[in-house]
Amino acid sequence: MDITDIGPKPQVFNLEEATLGNDLYRQVAWTGKYLQVTLMSIPVGEDIGLEVHPETDQFLRLDGGRGRVQMGPAEDHLDFEQEVEDGFAIMVPAGMWHNVTNIGDEPMRLYAVYAPVHHAQGKVHATQADSEADEDSGKDEPPSWTVQPGSGRPDGHA
């Protein structure tokens, strides 16, 4: 299934089918003024990357595979851990360090909803390294027409 981020216009697609069919590390599927939907595929033994979003709540749902969720108040204090599988939802409060590791024997397929918007509209990253390079270079910033929080505290990556 080919998904094109058309921005803040009405959009309808089969989210489960798109998530299960996605082979990319991350693909932005839809960007609105206040929230964003991305599709992710995490290879066996890899993870989404330990990170924190100081002013962004995040919702993740697994549609395939198995994972281990870790969260905590600091990158060296991840005091919450739980295994998840197809159908599980993960709610990450703003300011919470988090990571999800693929512990299964197939790619872990999930989608993420960010509020507010977190990535550039339509951004596609084949690998986690591509994603990190774009974030480091400033090529993965939310569009100017989205509503962003005011403090300007940057995201953190371990």
ABEGO torsion letter per residue (X at the ends): XBBBBAEBBBBBBBAAAAAAABABABBBABBBAABBBBBBBBBBGBBAEBBBBAABBBBBBBABEBBBBBBBABAABBABBBBBBBGBBBBBBBGBBBBBBBABABBBBBBBBBOBBABBBGBBBABAAAAAAAAAAGABBBBAABBBBAAGBBBBBX
